[in-house]
């Protein structure tokens, strides 16, 4: 995607990153599990739920990270907590996810944004190579957010390198970009699958 079309959606304190002359948008459906502050136990009705995020790739002070255009989840407490403590644009949505030997069926819907698709892994896991687009997209160790007063925040994150697999997908409906005033044509340019990724998120730090 042309970075100029993203610029109105990104705070001035962040630089939109490009790879080989173009910025990128990721649409990432998955299931969260084990979501809880350290030292507290998982709670089944709070700690696990479907989530779908729409992201792009930015940096500040030379530190590359992720900027979320939207995040959808079914759990109202998770939506409230993420908006309140992490300043992230979470929305409550109606979502369903089912996994069988033929792949994953995933649906999400809220006012102005919907996703309906099927996908499955299509290779064994592998590590992305430094300098590749895959590595540039996935090996990011912070996220940026903006609060209601315009303050810019950063959360450092930790995870092992993504255990990527190539993927197949049938995207039947994807209007996740419409509410942002963005649009894309044709099938996804790149598809990846990951069975699991454990992530630790540190507390927010104001950077501007």
N, C-alpha and C positions, 0 to 999 in steps of 0.2 A: 504494500500500500504506500502511496505517496505520502511522505511525512507532512507535507503541507496540509493534507486533509485531517491529520491528527492534531496539528498544532493547537487549534482552539480548545481541544479537550485536555491538554496537558499544561500544568502550571508553568509559569515563566521560569521558575527556579530549576526546572529539569530540562535536560537536553534529550531530544528524541534520538535514539541510536538507529543507525542504518547498517545493513550488511550488504556489501556490494552495491551500494547506491539506493537501497530501498528499505523502508521500515516494514515491520511485520506485526500482524495481529494473530493471537492464538485464541482458539476456542477450546476449552479444556473441561470435559465432563468427567467426573470421578466420584468416588465415595470416601468421605472422611470417616476415620475411626480413631478412637483413643484421644479425642480432643478434650484436654483438661489442663489446668495449671499444674505445675510440678508439685509433687507431694500429695496431691488429691487423687482419689480413686476415679476411674471411669464410671460414668453413669449411663446406662443403656439408652435412656430417653434423651440424653443431652450430648453424649460423646460420639455418636455415629449418625450420619445423615448424608444424603446425596448433596453434591455441590457442583455448580457449573460456573466457571469464570471466563471472562473475556479480558485479555491482557495485551499490553504492548511493552516495549523494551526501551528503557531510559537510563540515564546516568546523571550523577551529580558529584562534583569534585573528583571525577575520575572513577567513581564507584558505580559499576553497572548494577541495575536492578530491574524490578518489574513494577509497572503501573497498571492497576486494575481499572478498567472501564466500568465493569460491573461484576458482581458475584451474586449468584442465586443459591438459595438453600431452603430446605423445608423447615428447619428448626427455628422457631421464633426467638428463642433465647439466644441461640448462636448469632442470629441476625442482629439482635439488640446489642449483644456484647461486642461484636466486631465493629459495629457503627460507633459505639460509645467509647471503647478503649483503644481501638486501632484506627478509627476514622476512615474505615473502608466502606465503599458503596455497595453494601449488601442489600438484597431484596428477598422477601419471602416469596416462594414460588411453589406451584404444584409440580411434584417431580416423582418419577418412578424409574427404577433400575432393576433389570433382571439379567442374570448371567446363566447361560447353559452352554452345551458343547458347540453350539453354532455361533456363539459370540454374545455380545452385550446389547440389549435393547435399552435405550436411554431416552427419556422424555422429560421436558421441563417447559412450564408455561406460566407466565404472568402477564399482566397488562403490557402490551407493546413489545414483548420479547418471548420467543418460543424456539425450542430445539426438539427435533425428533429424528433419531438416527439409530443405526446399528453399526457395530464395529467389532473387530477381533484382531488378535496378534497374528502376524504373518511371517515371523522369523524367530530365531532364538535370541535371547538377550545379548546385547553388546554394549560396549562403552564408546561414546562419541570421541572423535579425534579432535585434539586441540586445533583451532583454526577453522573447523568446519562450521557450517550453519547450524547443525544439530547441537554442537557444543555451545555455540553463541546463544542459542535460544534457551537451553536448559540449565547450564551451569551458572546460575545467578544466585547470589547469597544475601540479598536484601530486597525488601519491598518498600515502596514509597506511598505516602498517602497525604491528603490535605484535610485539615479540620474545617469546621464551619466558619472560622474567622480568617481562613486563608493561610494558616500556618502549615508549614511543610514538615512531615515526619518521616523517619526511617526506622524500619524494624530489620535488624540483622537476622538471618536464618541460617541453619546448619542442616546439611543432608549429605549423604554419600553421592557420588556421581550417579546420575540417572541410569538405571538398568533398562535401556531403551530396547524396544522391538519395533520392527516395521509393522505396519498395520494396513488392514483393508477396512473400508467404511462405505456405508450407503447413507448419505445425508438427505433425508426426505424433506426436512423443513429446518431452516436456520434464519431466524429474523433477529438474532441477538445483537446485530450491529445497527438495526434500524433506529432504535431509540437514541442512538448516538449520532444520527445523521450520516452514517457511513453505509456503504454497500460494496459488495464484491460480486464478481461474476464467475460462474464455472465452479468446478469441484475444488476442494482444498489443494493447495500447492504442495503440501507435505503432511504426511500422516505418521504418527508414532503412538505406541502403546507402552505402558509400564504397569506391571502387575502390582507393584507396591513401592512406596517411597516413604521412609520415616523422616519427619521434619521436626526440628525444634525452632520455635520462634521466640526471639528475645523481646524484652519490653521496648516500647517506642522511645525514640530519641528525636527531639526537635532539631531540625537542621536549618530552618529559615522561618 
